[in-house]
Amino acid sequence: MSLVAPGNCHVKRKTVALLLLLALLLLVVLRLQIFFEDSHFHEEFRILYHLDPARLSSVDYSGEFLNSAPQPFLYKWLTQAMVTLGLDLEQYHRWLGACCYLLFLSGIGVGAIRLGILPAVATTGFAAAQVTFVEQISSATPHAFAFPLLAWMLVSLVHDRPLFGAALTILAGLLYAPVAPAMGLMYAGHVLLLRKALGAGGLMTWGHLCCLVGTGIVALILVAHQIQPLEGYGPLLVPGERVLEFPENGPNGRYAPSVFEPIDHVVSMALGQFHPAVPAPLALALFLSAGVLSAVGLLSLRSSPSIFFPVMLFIIPSLLLFVTVLALRPFISYRFALYPLFTVTPLLFVAGLQQTLFRSEQFRALPMAASAAVGLIFLASLGAAKTHQVSSLLTIGNSERAVLDFLRGIPTDSLIVAWPNQVMPSFIPYATGRALLVDMKAHYPNYEYHLLEMRARMFDLIDAYFATSPYQLSTLSCRWGADYLLLDQASLGESRDSLEYFAPFDARIREKRQDSAGQQRVLANVPGPSVVFKTGRYSLISLEYFSTKYGCGPVDAPRVEPLDSINATGQPAVDSRPTTP
């Protein structure tokens, strides 16, 4: 006998649905505010300036390197089209991220609609609560398209739309190639297993097979375009290769932890989504509970083969590709697990939540109401909508904006020296179109000559920051043609010296810090006439002042050492090619 009268049950369902929908709308609105916060930028914005020709100059070595890397055709075309139409690059990137986020959420909802209206709303809400999606999509880089593409690929499988899956596979090659192989396998499985094209016979079979082959060829061409090595930057270095010669290429070098510890990275991203107020043991318990409920949800879908098999066809190729890549190229493997598994988890979680509570006697009459009530606990515990919880967002304050405004007024071919891993200086190329001597976003150790060029620049930069003689600042102007040095006063002083960088530069920094201890650093007491602009904690120093007053010294002496003398001790070494001054 039903515990609740049918009419009363229907009213309660509608009430739950309405409350859940309102909560979802509120959460989405709060999430979208993150995309348009004027004082916050996604840290990945900094690498995208090279797509705007107006932000490049003849002295921008980093921009030239970034611009030489192959970009997804459609992504590059969209960016250049928007810039040509006069849309500000920053605003375009904000809108692009917001649109991709809405596309992702809508795909998640449409994919879950086969479970029912209420489960679809709950699934979308669970996805909106997870901060990982905001962090990845708000970057506006090509990988911002990964989650939307995969969400709609799941839609094509669940709703049996193979031609839509073919179009999405090609679109992946045009927007973000790393997800194209997995999506291609999903599409192939859709045609060969779900549609059983090989056994259908007739024109339908040939049509499906021709479309499958054509899609595969186009996708392979697009993916091949993305993995073409660059010319003119030396031999390609695989992460972890020749680490003794190139510490930049090892675990203590330039790469993020995800490159050498892909599985730990995926798990940490999942655990890192919880609100900071949630104690670590509770966060771990909720994480494990979500995993168990997702597994229960997957098993519960076996009673609905039209959903279960498409979902399995989404999961299995992703896992197989992840294991294969992990064995062959582990440093790029994390994305093959992160993107697909995170995409399908909201649907499985809600299905498991519904199935688990449905088995409970007291909730049998109203399973979705119970699911919504328990689900709200997860929605409240997962990353809240406040901006500061998105770790990839960087803050630009009034002092920083004043510096950027001033730099927009200096000549476009100016070359600026700034400590590369400090927040504000790294935004200079993106926000002003003025080049940096060392841009961390372009400091990739994947090409030997490029790595050595950046190493020579960085060693001279370190020497200048710890200089006790003005001649070391002259070097920046005479050797590299640098015009200004941007100094953050907060990085000065023995007790608050925050200057650091990855290997092998950490050793050089320690050496120079020790050598300059107890001595007066030039930048700690900069001559007044050399300061051309000052606001808050930032000073912009003219390097021409030092080269004019103190001369250049032996700038024609080789600043490089033979390649066979390179070692991990931090000695500068670049190849013998002529460098751009």
Secondary structure, DSSP 8 states (H G I E B T S, - for coil): --SS-HHHHHHHHHHHHHHHHHHHHHHHHHHHHHHT-TTEEEGGGGG-GGGSGGG--TT-HHHHHHHHS---HHHHHHHHHHHHTT--HHHHHHHHHHHHHHHHHHHHHHHHGGG-HHHHHHHHHHHHH-HHHHHHHTT-SGGGGHHHHHHHHHHHHHTT-HHHHHHHHHHHHHH-GGGHHHHHHHHHHIIIIIS-HHHH-HHHHHHHHHHHHHHHHHHHHHHHHHT---SSS-SB--TTTTTTT-GGGSTTSSS-HHHH-HHHHHHHHHHTTB-TTS-HHHHHHHHHHHHHHHHHHHHHGGG-HHHHHHHHHHHHHHHHHHHHHHHH-GGG-HHHHHHHHHHHHHHHHHHHHHHHHHTSGGGTT-HHHHHHHHHHHHHHHB--S-GGG-TTEEE--HHHHHHHHHHTTS-TT-EEE--TTSTTGGGHHHHH--EESS-GGG---SBHHHHHHHHHHHHHHHHHHT-SSTHHHHHHHHHH---EEEEEGGG-SSTT-----STTHHHHHHHHHHHHTTS--GGGG--GGGEEEEETTEEEEEHHHHHHHH---STTS-----GGG--TT------SS----
